[in-house]
Amino acid sequence: MGVVNVTPDSFSDAGKFFDAEAAVAHALKLVADGAEILDIGGESTRPGATPVSEQEELRRVIPVIEKLAAQVKVPISIDTTKPGVARAALAAGASIVNDIGAAAHTDDFSMWKVVADNHAGYVVMHAPGSPLALPENPVYRDVVREVSGFFSERLGLMLNEIGIPMEQVILDVGIGFGKTPEHNLALLAGLKTFARWRRPLLIGVSRKSFIGKLLGAETENRLPASLACAILAVRDGANIIRTHDVAATVQAVRMAEAIYSRKKNVD
C-alpha cells in the first residue's frame, strides 16, 4: 500500500505532494514501483496536526482520486475519518476506506453505513480515542490483549448493527497511534494473535516516530528499520504493508518471501 499525502504538513514528506498534479505523479510512480494499493489522505494525523474541515479535505483528495481512477487499475483507498469524505471518495473511484477513527464509532455509525451502502473495503484501525487527541502517556495492562478485544467489539458491532460482512474488513493494530515504543514492539511481536479472525492484517510502520525514539534516527533515515519491521510482520502474518518507500519495501519483502519459501522446503 503506497502512501500519498495530499497535505501541507505531513511528517514524512513535508507537503511535497500537496499539489494535485504532484500527488498524481507520485502515485503513478508508486504503482510503477510495485504498489498494489494506493492510500490517499488529505488530513495529517501527526501529533499536533491541525484538523481540517470536510470541505478542505474534499478539495484536496477528490481531484487526485478522480485522476488516478482513470489511470490505474490498483485499488484506491481513502484515508479519512469523515463519512462525507469517504462517501465522495468512493463515488470518485476509491474502493477502500482506511479509517483511523474506528474507535469513535460507538454511537455514531455513519461511517460504517457509508461503507455498507457502497460495499467498500474497510480498514478498522485501533487507537485509544480520537486520532488527533491521543493520550501522551498511554497505559495498557496488556496491549496485545486490549487491541484484540477492540477488534472483537468493533467487528461485532459492524456485523450485527450495520451488516458489514467480514469479507470487507481489514485489520490494523494502529502502530504509533496512542502507543509507546514498547507497546508498538509488543504488537509487532504479537501479530500472530490477530490471525484468529482470518482477515487481512495491515501494518503501517513506515518512518514512524517510535523508530526515532528507539534508534535515534531522523525521519529521512528510518527506512532500514521500517524494512526490518515490514519483513518480520510479513513473516508473522501481515498481508498489507503501508509504506512511503514502495520500491525498497517490495524488494525487501519479496526477498524475504523467497528465503522463507526455501526454508519451508528444507524443513
N, C-alpha and C positions, 0 to 999 in steps of 0.2 A: 504494500500500500504506500504509494508515493504521496508525500505531503506538499500541498500547495497553499501557502498562507497569503491570502489577499488582504493583508493588514499592514499598517504603517509601523507597528510596534511589536512584531514577533520577536521572541527571544533568539530564534535560530537564524534568521536571515535579514533582520534589521530593515524590513519593509522593501526588499529588493523587488518583490513581485506584487506590490500594491497596485500598480497599473494593470488593467485587464489584459492588455496585449502582452505584457511581460509575463503575467501569470499563465496565460495560454501557452506561450512559447516554452516556458519552464515545464508545464505539464506535459507537453508533447515530447520534450527531451526525456522526462522521467519514463514515459511509455517506451521510448526508443531504448532506454537503459534497462528495461525489463519490468517496469511497474505493471502489475496485473489489476490494480485498483487505484483510482485517483481520489484523494481526500481533500476536498476544497473547504477552506474555512475563512470566514470573514470577521471573526472576533478573536482577539488574542486571549489566551487563558493563562498567560504567565502571571506569577504573583504580582499584585499591584496594578494589573492592567485596568484600563478604564473601560467600563461597559459601553457598548454602542447600541443605538436604537435599532429596532427592527427594520425601519426604512433604510438606514445606512448599511446595515448588513446585507439587505437585499440588493442595494445599489452596487455593493462590492462583488457579490458572488454570482448573481443571476447571469450577467453578460458572459462571465467566464464559463459557467456551466453550459449555457446555450451554445457557445462556440465550440466547446470541447465535445459536446454530444453529437455535433455534426461531423466531427473529425476523428474520433477514436471509437474503438469497439470495446474497450475495457469498461467495467462498471465505474460509475462516478458516485462518490459518497459526499454527502453534505455534512460538515462538522458544525453542528449548531445545537443550541438548547431551546430555540424558539420554534413553536409549532408553525407559525406563519411562514417563517423562512424555510422550514422543512417542506411545507406544502408547495411553496413556489418553486423550490429547487427540484422537487420530484416532477412537477409539471414541466420544468425546463429541460429535463433529461437525466437527472440523478435517479438512482435506483436503491440507494442505501442511505439511512440516516444514522450518523455517528453521534450519539447523544451522551456527552459527558455530564449532562444534568439529570441522568436517570434517577438519582437519589431523591430528586424533588417530587417525583410523581407518586405521591401517596394519596392525595385527594383530587388533584387535577390530572386527568387522564388525556388531556387534549393532544399531547404529542403522540401518545400511543394510538389515539383514534386516527390521526393523520397517517401513521404507519399502517394501520389495519385497512383503512379506506383505499390506500394505494398499493397494498400488497408488497410493501417495500421491505428490504433487508433492514435490520435494526441492530446496532451495536449498543448494548447496555453496559455502561461503564460504572465501576464503583468509585464513589467519592463520599466522604463523610459530611455531606451537605452541599451547598451551592458551590460550584467550581470557582467562582470569583470571591468567595468568602470562606475559605477553608481555614481550619484551626492552624495556628502557627506551631503548636506543640501537640500533635495528635497522640492519643493514647489508645492502645488496643491491648486487651488481655492476650489475645491470640489472633493476629491479623489474618492469617490464612483461614481460620475457622469463621471469623466475622465476615470476611468478604464472601465466603461460601454461603453463609447464612443470608447475606444480602441478595445473592443471586437466587436462592431458593424463594425468598419472599417476592422479589420482583417478577420472576418467572411465573409464580403462582397468580399474581395479580394480572399480568398480561394475558395469561391463558384463560383464567376464569372470569375476569371482569370485562376484558376487551375482546378476547377471542383471537389474539395474535398467535398463530401456530408456531411451535418450536422451530420449524424449518426456516423461519425468517430471522432467527435470533443468532447473534454473535456475542460472545462474552469478552469483556475487557476488565482486568483486575485493577486498572487505574494507577499504573506506576507513576509516582510523583504527585499524585493528587491527594493531599491530606495524609501523606505518609513520610516518615523519617527515612533516611538512608537504610537503616536496619529493617524497617518494615518492607521497603522495596526489595531488599535482598531476600527476606523471608518469603515474599510472594514469588519471586523468581525461582527460589529453591523449591517451592511447594507447588509448582504449576500442575504436576500430575494429579493433584487433588481435584482440579476443576474439570477433569475429563469425564466425571460422572454423568454430566448432562449430555454428553455426546454431541456437543455443539462446537462450531469453530471458535478457537480462542485467539483473540487479537492481543498482541503485546506492543506497546509503544514505549520504547526506552531511548529513542534516538536523541542524542545530545542533551539529555535531561540533567537538571541541576544536581541530582543526587550523585551523578558521576563526578562532577566537580567537587562536591563535598567530600567524597570518599578518596579521590585521587589527586585533587588539586588542579584539575585540567580546566582550562577555559573552554567556552562553548565550541570554538572552532577546532579544538584539539581533542574532542571527545569521541571521534569516530572509532578508534581501536576498541575502546571499552564498549561502545554501542554494538559493535560487531560481535564481541565476546558474548554479550547478553543475548543477541539475536540467535547465535549458533546454539547456545545452551537451551534457549527457550524452544527452538525447533526440535531439538533432541527430546525435550520433555513434553512435547505435545502441542506447542503453539502452531497455528495454521496460517496466521497473518501477521507479518511484521510491518508495523507502521514506521516509515523511515524518511528522513530527508535525503539520505545518501543511497539512492536506489542501486546504482551500478555496483558499488562496493558491497552492499548487503546481498544482492543477488549472487555475486561471485562467491562470497564467503559461505553463504547458506548452501549453494549447490555443491561446493567442495566438501563441506561437512556431510551433506547427504550422501555423496559418493563414498566417503570413508565409512559412514555408518552402515551403508548397504553392504560394503565389502566385509565389515566386521561381523555382521549378522551371518554372512555366508561362512566365515571362518569359524564362528561359534557353533 
